[in-house]
Amino acid sequence: MSATRYKNVPNREKQMQKMGMTSEKDEVYIEIAKNGGPSLDQKKTEVKMFCVDLTHMSRLAQFLVLTTATFVVYLVYGYMQELIFRLEEFRPHGWYLTLIQFGFYIPFGLLEMFLTGEQNRKIPLSMYALLALLTVGTMGLSNTSVGYLNYPTQVIFKCCKLIPVMIGGVLIQGKRYSLIDVTAMLMMVFGLIMFTLADSSVSASFNTYGVLLISAALCCDGAIGNIQEKALKQYSAGNSEMVFYSYAIGFVYILFGILVAGDIFTAINVCQKYPMETYGYGLIFSLTGYIGVNIVLGLVKTFGALVAVTVTTCRKAVTIALSFLFFTKPFTYQYVWSGLIVVLGIYLNIYSKNKASWDAFMAHKWHWVRQALALAPRYPGRSVAGSIV
């Protein structure tokens, strides 16, 4: 009996299609297209936050757990980073903090490699040598800039990674960008300029050298994103492998650099005087940074890049607000509107990447609103105008 029913299923679907009806498979596909994400009727994909399995939870519960974890972890990360540089004697030693951070990331990455079973290296060491150099530039220059810039200014610069990413995409991968992407980039540039001018007018700690450092860090970040994408696709490597080798080789680069510069001995003396404020806070700073990267990757995998960017952008806004609350610094409303221009540029860029799904979603919602307000017929196909056409 069951075999007969099974054999008749394809015929049933063909008959339904002839009658203008939709099969169950088509209904699931349409639902996915409307929602722009996984359907609730689909088989659940595995969702893990390190060793904690979230697969059995509802999608709302998964979202709340991952979002809460993102906020908590990155707020601690930002707080620790600013707190470390509140120590005046440590301000010139951003590179030594990066050395500490890379030193902690090595065992974290090694442990993750063994847990995920990715012990075999797939990407050539020559590629990792370049990636490590760019990673050092991104994180080292970013950490060092905190010693010369108001922390909110540093955060708002980091929000504008799109600018060097687009430039790097054109130069490295030969990409072409739409008018919307270019407009988004120009809005970010304008917002950055206004935010920087506001900072220079009210902040005594503003330093042009800090702006140069964070700008150079963004350039490295723009290049590294394109090269990482190219390497991962070409060699089919895992994230844990890339993290381990990039930071392990980068650690050697930084150690060699600060040994040659002679800064390491001064930094060690400062850390010996304040072990908790440097090594202790540095451990928390490194651990939260590493955990945060993995949580955001889980957010992207489960809910998509749009949701992930929305969560991380809100997190950065809260980080800036808490920075003004926890650490005394001057404030002007020019920070607010120039920051909003940057945020608008970010979402314009997201819109350009999801234009088709967003347009379809907005058209669907607009039609629903018109129906609710009795501005559109409920069955437009049966109207007089429709029948004439």
Rosetta blueprint (number, residue, H / E / L):
1 M L
2 S H
3 A H
4 T H
5 R H
6 Y H
7 K H
8 N H
9 V H
10 P H
11 N H
12 R H
13 E H
14 K H
15 Q H
16 M H
17 Q H
18 K H
19 M L
20 G L
21 M L
22 T L
23 S L
24 E H
25 K H
26 D H
27 E H
28 V H
29 Y H
30 I H
31 E H
32 I H
33 A H
34 K H
35 N H
36 G L
37 G L
38 P L
39 S L
40 L L
41 D L
42 Q L
43 K L
44 K L
45 T L
46 E L
47 V L
48 K E
49 M E
50 F L
51 C L
52 V E
53 D E
54 L L
55 T L
56 H L
57 M L
58 S L
59 R H
60 L H
61 A H
62 Q H
63 F H
64 L H
65 V H
66 L H
67 T H
68 T H
69 A H
70 T H
71 F H
72 V H
73 V H
74 Y H
75 L H
76 V H
77 Y H
78 G H
79 Y H
80 M H
81 Q H
82 E H
83 L H
84 I H
85 F L
86 R L
87 L L
88 E H
89 E H
90 F H
91 R L
92 P L
93 H L
94 G H
95 W H
96 Y H
97 L H
98 T H
99 L H
100 I H
101 Q H
102 F H
103 G H
104 F H
105 Y H
106 I H
107 P H
108 F H
109 G H
110 L H
111 L H
112 E H
113 M H
114 F H
115 L H
116 T H
117 G L
118 E L
119 Q L
120 N L
121 R L
122 K L
123 I L
124 P L
125 L H
126 S H
127 M H
128 Y H
129 A H
130 L H
131 L H
132 A H
133 L H
134 L H
135 T H
136 V H
137 G H
138 T H
139 M H
140 G H
141 L H
142 S H
143 N H
144 T H
145 S H
146 V L
147 G L
148 Y L
149 L L
150 N L
151 Y H
152 P H
153 T H
154 Q H
155 V H
156 I H
157 F H
158 K H
159 C L
160 C L
161 K L
162 L H
163 I H
164 P H
165 V H
166 M H
167 I H
168 G H
169 G H
170 V H
171 L H
172 I H
173 Q H
174 G L
175 K L
176 R L
177 Y L
178 S L
179 L H
180 I H
181 D H
182 V H
183 T H
184 A H
185 M H
186 L H
187 M H
188 M H
189 V H
190 F H
191 G H
192 L H
193 I H
194 M H
195 F H
196 T H
197 L H
198 A H
199 D H
200 S H
201 S H
202 V H
203 S L
204 A L
205 S L
206 F L
207 N L
208 T H
209 Y H
210 G H
211 V H
212 L H
213 L H
214 I H
215 S H
216 A H
217 A H
218 L H
219 C H
220 C H
221 D H
222 G H
223 A H
224 I H
225 G H
226 N H
227 I H
228 Q H
229 E H
230 K H
231 A H
232 L H
233 K H
234 Q H
235 Y H
236 S L
237 A L
238 G L
239 N H
240 S H
241 E H
242 M H
243 V H
244 F H
245 Y H
246 S H
247 Y H
248 A H
249 I H
250 G H
251 F H
252 V H
253 Y H
254 I H
255 L H
256 F H
257 G H
258 I H
259 L H
260 V H
261 A H
262 G L
263 D H
264 I H
265 F H
266 T H
267 A H
268 I H
269 N H
270 V H
271 C H
272 Q H
273 K H
274 Y L
275 P H
276 M H
277 E H
278 T H
279 Y H
280 G H
281 Y H
282 G H
283 L H
284 I H
285 F H
286 S H
287 L H
288 T H
289 G H
290 Y H
291 I H
292 G H
293 V H
294 N H
295 I H
296 V H
297 L H
298 G H
299 L H
300 V H
301 K H
302 T H
303 F H
304 G L
305 A H
306 L H
307 V H
308 A H
309 V H
310 T H
311 V H
312 T H
313 T H
314 C H
315 R H
316 K H
317 A H
318 V H
319 T H
320 I H
321 A H
322 L H
323 S H
324 F H
325 L H
326 F H
327 F L
328 T L
329 K L
330 P L
331 F L
332 T L
333 Y L
334 Q H
335 Y H
336 V H
337 W H
338 S H
339 G H
340 L H
341 I H
342 V H
343 V H
344 L H
345 G H
346 I H
347 Y H
348 L H
349 N H
350 I H
351 Y H
352 S H
353 K H
354 N L
355 K H
356 A H
357 S H
358 W H
359 D H
360 A H
361 F H
362 M H
363 A H
364 H H
365 K H
366 W H
367 H H
368 W H
369 V H
370 R H
371 Q H
372 A H
373 L L
374 A L
375 L L
376 A L
377 P L
378 R L
379 Y L
380 P H
381 G H
382 R H
383 S L
384 V H
385 A H
386 G H
387 S H
388 I H
389 V L
